[in-house]
Amino acid sequence: MLSASDLVGEDGTTVPILILSPLGVRPGDQNRGIGIALTRAALDLADARSEPLVIVQGHPDYYPRFGFVRGRTIGVLPPEHLGAIDKAWMVRRRPRAFEAIRGRVVYSQPFIDLDD
Ligand SMILES: CC(C)(COP(=O)(O)OP(=O)(O)OC[C@H]1O[C@@H](n2cnc3c(N)ncnc32)[C@H](O)[C@@H]1OP(=O)(O)O)[C@@H](O)C(=O)NCCC(=O)NCCS
């Protein structure tokens, strides 16, 4: 699923972004290409929209194949309540979105409520 969220820049500017979450393949069906197909389909949908970034919090060895990089390396920080999760915090810029967008992600309320 692609979920709506926001990136808040140092100057307070808010940019709508997308989170690739949740994503899951039942254990008995894993390693058959389903996760890759689901992720590619989601990213095709994301690329057809205007949001410049897709965030994922997931396996660091899995998502680079789709163009995800560690968020901190390009100045896209996780929500403060998530703490230090460097390896798992990844970001993919929409192709041809060259502007350097930096800031901290603020999850939408349904995601925050899951932490309670
Ligand atoms: C991560 C997940 C979505 C992958 O889906 P999948 O259908 O099993 O994966 P696919 O069959 O499409 O892809 C297989 C490839 O991914 C790799 N892979 C699968 N699970 C992996 C994992 N947990 N970590 C790293 N690589 C993984 C396989 O080694 C394989 O690599 P290869 O193509 O180089 O041989 C699935 O394992 C899952 O649902 N995990 C539990 C929930 C989860 O972690 N969701 C992601 C958090 S947002």
PDBQT file of the ligand as one rigid body, heavy atoms in Angstrom, charges set to zero:
ROOT
HETATM    1  C1  LIG A 201      10.188  -8.465   2.297  1.00  0.00    +0.000 C 
HETATM    2  C2  LIG A 201       9.112  -9.236   1.509  1.00  0.00    +0.000 C 
HETATM    3  C3  LIG A 201       7.986  -8.267   1.139  1.00  0.00    +0.000 C 
HETATM    4  C4  LIG A 201       9.739  -9.795   0.228  1.00  0.00    +0.000 C 
HETATM    5  O1  LIG A 201       8.730 -10.416  -0.550  1.00  0.00    +0.000 OA
HETATM    6  P1  LIG A 201       9.010 -11.819  -1.290  1.00  0.00    +0.000 P 
HETATM    7  O2  LIG A 201       7.818 -12.091  -2.142  1.00  0.00    +0.000 OA
HETATM    8  O3  LIG A 201       9.375 -12.838  -0.290  1.00  0.00    +0.000 OA
HETATM    9  O4  LIG A 201      10.300 -11.476  -2.159  1.00  0.00    +0.000 OA
HETATM   10  P2  LIG A 201      10.514 -11.768  -3.711  1.00  0.00    +0.000 P 
HETATM   11  O5  LIG A 201      10.303 -13.229  -3.943  1.00  0.00    +0.000 OA
HETATM   12  O6  LIG A 201       9.708 -10.840  -4.545  1.00  0.00    +0.000 OA
HETATM   13  O7  LIG A 201      12.032 -11.371  -3.891  1.00  0.00    +0.000 OA
HETATM   14  C5  LIG A 201      13.025 -12.312  -3.739  1.00  0.00    +0.000 C 
HETATM   15  C6  LIG A 201      14.350 -11.599  -3.545  1.00  0.00    +0.000 C 
HETATM   16  O8  LIG A 201      14.274 -10.811  -2.356  1.00  0.00    +0.000 OA
HETATM   17  C7  LIG A 201      15.244 -11.260  -1.406  1.00  0.00    +0.000 C 
HETATM   18  N1  LIG A 201      14.620 -11.168  -0.097  1.00  0.00    +0.000 N 
HETATM   19  C8  LIG A 201      13.451 -11.720   0.296  1.00  0.00    +0.000 A 
HETATM   20  N2  LIG A 201      13.214 -11.405   1.588  1.00  0.00    +0.000 NA
HETATM   21  C9  LIG A 201      14.266 -10.644   2.005  1.00  0.00    +0.000 A 
HETATM   22  C10 LIG A 201      14.602 -10.038   3.236  1.00  0.00    +0.000 A 
HETATM   23  N3  LIG A 201      13.826 -10.156   4.318  1.00  0.00    +0.000 N 
HETATM   24  N4  LIG A 201      15.753  -9.333   3.297  1.00  0.00    +0.000 NA
HETATM   25  C11 LIG A 201      16.553  -9.208   2.226  1.00  0.00    +0.000 A 
HETATM   26  N5  LIG A 201      16.293  -9.780   1.012  1.00  0.00    +0.000 NA
HETATM   27  C12 LIG A 201      15.152 -10.492   0.924  1.00  0.00    +0.000 A 
HETATM   28  C13 LIG A 201      15.528 -12.679  -1.809  1.00  0.00    +0.000 C 
HETATM   29  O9  LIG A 201      16.809 -13.065  -1.345  1.00  0.00    +0.000 OA
HETATM   30  C14 LIG A 201      15.498 -12.567  -3.317  1.00  0.00    +0.000 C 
HETATM   31  O10 LIG A 201      16.685 -11.950  -3.778  1.00  0.00    +0.000 OA
HETATM   32  P3  LIG A 201      17.297 -12.243  -5.226  1.00  0.00    +0.000 P 
HETATM   33  O11 LIG A 201      16.278 -11.726  -6.223  1.00  0.00    +0.000 OA
HETATM   34  O12 LIG A 201      18.563 -11.443  -5.255  1.00  0.00    +0.000 OA
HETATM   35  O13 LIG A 201      17.459 -13.726  -5.282  1.00  0.00    +0.000 OA
HETATM   36  C15 LIG A 201       8.584 -10.442   2.321  1.00  0.00    +0.000 C 
HETATM   37  O14 LIG A 201       9.673 -11.244   2.717  1.00  0.00    +0.000 OA
HETATM   38  C16 LIG A 201       7.772 -10.052   3.561  1.00  0.00    +0.000 C 
HETATM   39  O15 LIG A 201       6.562  -9.864   3.463  1.00  0.00    +0.000 OA
HETATM   40  N6  LIG A 201       8.425  -9.980   4.719  1.00  0.00    +0.000 N 
HETATM   41  C17 LIG A 201       7.732  -9.717   6.001  1.00  0.00    +0.000 C 
HETATM   42  C18 LIG A 201       7.108  -8.352   6.044  1.00  0.00    +0.000 C 
HETATM   43  C19 LIG A 201       8.097  -7.277   5.734  1.00  0.00    +0.000 C 
HETATM   44  O16 LIG A 201       9.241  -7.341   6.184  1.00  0.00    +0.000 OA
HETATM   45  N7  LIG A 201       7.654  -6.278   4.962  1.00  0.00    +0.000 N 
HETATM   46  C20 LIG A 201       8.508  -5.191   4.572  1.00  0.00    +0.000 C 
HETATM   47  C21 LIG A 201       8.508  -4.109   5.587  1.00  0.00    +0.000 C 
HETATM   48  S1  LIG A 201       7.787  -2.652   4.942  1.00  0.00    +0.000 SA
ENDROOT
TORSDOF 0
